[in-house]
């Protein structure tokens, strides 16, 4: 074959790709995944990857999986997404908050490629967003933390000051406070999703200052290791079960369950029924799982925690139910009032009782 | 805000632990640069050392053997750099950067089977009554062996450079490789040994992360520590004790920053995080103002390739 024919063939294929009707049914789908950390980080990225593999297995030959791991948030991620789209991906899942604007930018250039952005709030005709109501899981963690702490000081390793993380801190605090009015939270902003050494140092700093429960919103298992070394400290698995640290220090966990969503969305691409969506599911819909509460927790506390979990799952109880005040003392939710999704999606303040400022 | 929650003794103690990996890597790189070689592959050698040490410690159950393996792994990797730059006269900056990328990839490959495994614990050295001294005991005498080893290494490097004939030869090679060659010293071999030493130290620093400070294996776990080590060598103006101060300063700011946050002090994290780098720039500006490269104390042949024919 002459080089010219190859080029012409390539151009024709590209043109075909461009003009492909958006709703046509497809025989096969090329699904791309972009991770912020390594695919075996033991937490967030690993869980997305495992869900992606589960999805690929579900569809067998019909799905081709392409992944790109350890993609930094920011300009470089745009390059990774563009490369994937040029490589013929039909649907691209971008799995970190910091990929939000890059996803929107790249999506505008590839109107026929579908994008799914995790934990963001910006949508477009070909960009859907999905996230899990992690704050429901945080409520259970907060409850357990409030019950289990002896020093009444609870440490929280936060990543970036974004609504998702702030919701988690608020939810955990509200429920810890409910069962233990003396409880205090110390929050460390690590400004990273994944840096084991820094996460370990942060856990260490919290433990040294008397925290005997450490919650984390970062992705590695390093804080678990630090807590184990310190001895009498409780932690919770983040994103993955982190069961290798059970029963101590890990006494429970929030598990992200993405596979059903991935299967549903890829199926929609196959059927030609894909539409931009805004999915935000919690314990009830099965997107947030609560990991086994370990034997380090007394039975009566475990039963209560499970009851709390079930009442959230059934929709009977909402973790953000009034009366709740903002940190400055002004009223937020009246008695019995429940926070609406719009406010929660953009939550940028602490509730009353939390100390310190949210960095800007 | 409650500053009383910060115990200064505990803070200083964790500062020493947090600084040890970069101190080890930096003191190794100091020797390399003193011999006139600029090896930018510290990050790659560190992470390779981290996984080599981790794997060997897990397999043998002995952290000590792990550290030995880490040093060997780092030295071995540094030899690819040594051969390329000393025999094939490749560009040192480009080769060093390539070494970092290669090391990151290689470590990820080697580490495939070691994710989520716990290494054998490294115990603290029991110094008896010394550890019970108020304040000083907690700060200085309750650490693991590697912390003391790193301090001894700094002292040894200082004495080596200052008092020994071999140290003089190393410095001669770094200052003017042509003159050293004319005197009959084997420039290439001296540099190869220095590179191997630097690799071994970087490997130890990496293993300290994976075996003591974190302790577990995760891909990319050095997260830029190697680059900080490089900066510290410049900050310390190629002097061992200043490198020690630099490493403790960098490590100290990290730990202090986290502790201040945990104590609820509203401190702008970004400024604290950038402060060591600001200080480095400031030191460079002050040192280089007016009196040129000599005042900076940089080895005169730093980064220049040597061939006997030149």
Boltz contact constraints between the chains, C-beta under 6 A:
constraints:
  - contact:
      token1: [A, 38]
      token2: [B, 219]
      max_distance: 6.0
  - contact:
      token1: [A, 40]
      token2: [B, 115]
      max_distance: 6.0
  - contact:
      token1: [A, 42]
      token2: [B, 116]
      max_distance: 6.0
  - contact:
      token1: [A, 186]
      token2: [B, 262]
      max_distance: 6.0
  - contact:
      token1: [A, 188]
      token2: [B, 258]
      max_distance: 6.0
  - contact:
      token1: [A, 188]
      token2: [B, 261]
      max_distance: 6.0
  - contact:
      token1: [A, 188]
      token2: [B, 262]
      max_distance: 6.0
  - contact:
      token1: [A, 189]
      token2: [B, 269]
      max_distance: 6.0
  - contact:
      token1: [A, 195]
      token2: [B, 223]
      max_distance: 6.0
  - contact:
      token1: [A, 196]
      token2: [B, 214]
      max_distance: 6.0
  - contact:
      token1: [A, 196]
      token2: [B, 218]
      max_distance: 6.0
  - contact:
      token1: [A, 196]
      token2: [B, 221]
      max_distance: 6.0
  - contact:
      token1: [A, 197]
      token2: [B, 209]
      max_distance: 6.0
  - contact:
      token1: [A, 197]
      token2: [B, 214]
      max_distance: 6.0
  - contact:
      token1: [A, 200]
      token2: [B, 214]
      max_distance: 6.0
  - contact:
      token1: [A, 201]
      token2: [B, 18]
      max_distance: 6.0
  - contact:
      token1: [A, 201]
      token2: [B, 258]
      max_distance: 6.0
  - contact:
      token1: [A, 202]
      token2: [B, 258]
      max_distance: 6.0
  - contact:
      token1: [A, 204]
      token2: [B, 14]
      max_distance: 6.0
  - contact:
      token1: [A, 205]
      token2: [B, 258]
      max_distance: 6.0
  - contact:
      token1: [A, 205]
      token2: [B, 259]
      max_distance: 6.0
  - contact:
      token1: [A, 205]
      token2: [B, 262]
      max_distance: 6.0
  - contact:
      token1: [A, 206]
      token2: [B, 262]
      max_distance: 6.0
  - contact:
      token1: [A, 208]
      token2: [B, 10]
      max_distance: 6.0
  - contact:
      token1: [A, 209]
      token2: [B, 5]
      max_distance: 6.0
  - contact:
      token1: [A, 209]
      token2: [B, 262]
      max_distance: 6.0
  - contact:
      token1: [A, 220]
      token2: [B, 218]
      max_distance: 6.0
  - contact:
      token1: [A, 222]
      token2: [B, 214]
      max_distance: 6.0
  - contact:
      token1: [A, 225]
      token2: [B, 215]
      max_distance: 6.0
  - contact:
      token1: [A, 225]
      token2: [B, 216]
      max_distance: 6.0
  - contact:
      token1: [A, 244]
      token2: [B, 116]
      max_distance: 6.0
  - contact:
      token1: [A, 355]
      token2: [B, 264]
      max_distance: 6.0
  - contact:
      token1: [A, 356]
      token2: [B, 264]
      max_distance: 6.0
  - contact:
      token1: [A, 357]
      token2: [B, 266]
      max_distance: 6.0
